[in-house]
């Protein structure tokens, strides 16, 4: 589910009797620890000392309840709310995620991801996904196959945009996924666009004019689709998360992971997210926009609504990161670099925030132009 450094991948595969020739495609760039997490131990061993060790033991006990043969090799993530472990089962490498707190947003996201993986057992998507090994939605424990390879980007907003080849692979995977038409009952998650508009407006992130323009575009989409209710909109099955960090470029082809936000969105939601995250890649953005608008005015309007809401969400998250950097820089990533590194991270977030506001102004003009042509 999550790519791992090559020594771990080699060890896990060798225990299964296979070989890894230099761990092809593994991303060697260091990952930044989660904002509330602790530094992971070097190498491939687990450190059970202290409070962190107690969390690892708790996670292992929960995993062994549903998958007794799981043998942990390394902790991939520890953010105090959940633990993700790389290990092996009897015949294959696997990744286990366990919640340490049974409630809260993280718990809901993991339960949503478990529901999606269970749906994939009955209805296979048009993209490759990790196979489900075991899951317990009540306890919040998920075990899936490990996918060797590298992600299209190591961070949600990469400083260097992905290569044209990687971007083309990601766009192809998203296009296949969005063309899939599974039964709605197996994947019920469908975000409310009117509720999002109201929430962002109440937070001061959208103006009265923004809300009016976006509601006009949503009304037009309902009319074109022959729908009537305020919650009824044309929908498309989407991944819903970051396409860059959740597409693993494996030797056998792209594999999509991280399904906690998957569900039914306006058409073009995944492409809108990709457009926002590729940043300064102007050629890549042009290709994404062209692909999103192949269905004509309806595709354009849905893409613009998604763009505006995705940008608003990213601005909200980035502003929160900047405020945390100003309030307590000593607890921010990157870990192991002290206050200086954390302040540098805060500066990165401020530069990102400036770019997001510029993008939002660009999209706002496009939305108003689209409303004016109706």
VENWOBEL-V181194 format. One record per pair of residues at least 24 apart in sequence whose ideal C-beta (glycine too) atoms are under 8 Angstrom apart, sorted by the first residue. I is the first residue (numbers start at 0). J is the second residue. Records with the same first field share a line. If there is no record, write none. Layout:
I->J + J
This chain:
0->83 + 94 + 96 + 129 + 143 + 144 + 145 + 146 + 256 + 257
1->75 + 76 + 83 + 85 + 94 + 145 + 256
2->26 + 146 + 147 + 148 + 149 + 150 + 247
3->73 + 75 + 85 + 145
6->42 + 43
7->43 + 72 + 73 + 85
8->92 + 145 + 147
10->43 + 72
11->72 + 85 + 86 + 87 + 92 + 145
12->92 + 147
14->70 + 87
15->87 + 90 + 91 + 92
19->147
22->147
23->147 + 148 + 250
24->147 + 148 + 149 + 248 + 249 + 250
25->147 + 148 + 149
26->149 + 150 + 153
28->153
30->153
31->154 + 332 + 333 + 334
32->332 + 333 + 334
33->76 + 78 + 332
34->78 + 320 + 323 + 330 + 331 + 332
35->78 + 79 + 80 + 330
36->76 + 77 + 78 + 79 + 334
37->77 + 79 + 334
38->334 + 335
39->73 + 74 + 75 + 76 + 77
40->74
43->72 + 73
44->73
45->71 + 72 + 73 + 74
51->77
54->79 + 82 + 99
55->82 + 84
57->82 + 97 + 99
58->82 + 84 + 95 + 97 + 99
59->84
61->97 + 135 + 138 + 139 + 140
62->95 + 97 + 140 + 142
64->135 + 138 + 140
65->133 + 134 + 135 + 138 + 140 + 142
66->93 + 95 + 132 + 133 + 142
69->93 + 95 + 142
71->95
80->105
81->105 + 109 + 139
85->145
88->132 + 142
91->144 + 145
92->144 + 145 + 147
93->132 + 142 + 143 + 144 + 145
94->129 + 142 + 143 + 144 + 145
95->140 + 141 + 142
96->140 + 141 + 142
97->138 + 139 + 140 + 141
98->138 + 139 + 140
101->138 + 139
106->139
108->259 + 260
109->139 + 141 + 259
110->136 + 139
111->188 + 258 + 259 + 260 + 261 + 262
112->141 + 257 + 258 + 259 + 261
113->141
114->186
115->186 + 258 + 259 + 261
116->141 + 143 + 258
118->181 + 185 + 186
121->185
122->181 + 182 + 185
124->176 + 179 + 181 + 255
125->175 + 176 + 178 + 179
126->172 + 175 + 176 + 179 + 253 + 254 + 255
127->249 + 251 + 252 + 253 + 254 + 255
128->254 + 255 + 256 + 258
129->254 + 256
143->256
146->247 + 249 + 254 + 256
147->249 + 250
148->247 + 248 + 249 + 250 + 254
149->247 + 248
150->243 + 244 + 245 + 246 + 247 + 248
151->242 + 243 + 244 + 246 + 248
152->243 + 244 + 276
153->244
154->244
155->241 + 243 + 244 + 276
156->276 + 278 + 313 + 351
157->243 + 276 + 278
158->347
160->277 + 278 + 279 + 280 + 283
161->243 + 277 + 280 + 283
163->282 + 283
165->248
166->277 + 280 + 283 + 286
168->246 + 248 + 253
169->242 + 243 + 246 + 253 + 273
170->270 + 273 + 286 + 287 + 290
171->253
172->242 + 246 + 253 + 255
173->238 + 242 + 269 + 270 + 273
174->290
176->236 + 237 + 238 + 255 + 269
177->235 + 236 + 237 + 266 + 269 + 270
179->236
180->236
181->236
183->263
186->236 + 261 + 262 + 263
187->262
188->239 + 260 + 261 + 262 + 263
189->234 + 262 + 263 + 264
190->262 + 264
191->230
192->217 + 232 + 265 + 304 + 308
193->217 + 229 + 230
195->308
196->308
199->308 + 311 + 315
202->315
204->311 + 314 + 315
205->307 + 311
208->367
209->307 + 363 + 366
212->366 + 367 + 370
213->304 + 307 + 308 + 366
215->370 + 373
216->300 + 301 + 303 + 304 + 366 + 369 + 370
217->304
219->297 + 300 + 373
220->265 + 297 + 300 + 301 + 304
223->297
224->297
232->265
233->265 + 266 + 297 + 301
234->263 + 264 + 265 + 266
235->263 + 264 + 265 + 266 + 267 + 268
236->261 + 262 + 263
237->261 + 262 + 263 + 264 + 268 + 269
238->269
239->264 + 268 + 269 + 272
240->272
241->272 + 276
242->269 + 272 + 273 + 276
243->273 + 276 + 277
264->305
265->301 + 304 + 305
266->294 + 297 + 298 + 301 + 302
267->291 + 298 + 301 + 302 + 305
268->305 + 309
270->302 + 305
271->302 + 305 + 306 + 309
272->305 + 309
274->306
275->306 + 309 + 310 + 313 + 355 + 358
278->354
279->354
296->369
299->369
300->369
303->362 + 365 + 366 + 369
304->366
306->362 + 365
307->359 + 362 + 363 + 366
310->355 + 358 + 359 + 362
311->359
313->355
314->352 + 355 + 356 + 359
317->348 + 351 + 352 + 355
318->352
320->345 + 348
321->345 + 348 + 349 + 352
324->348
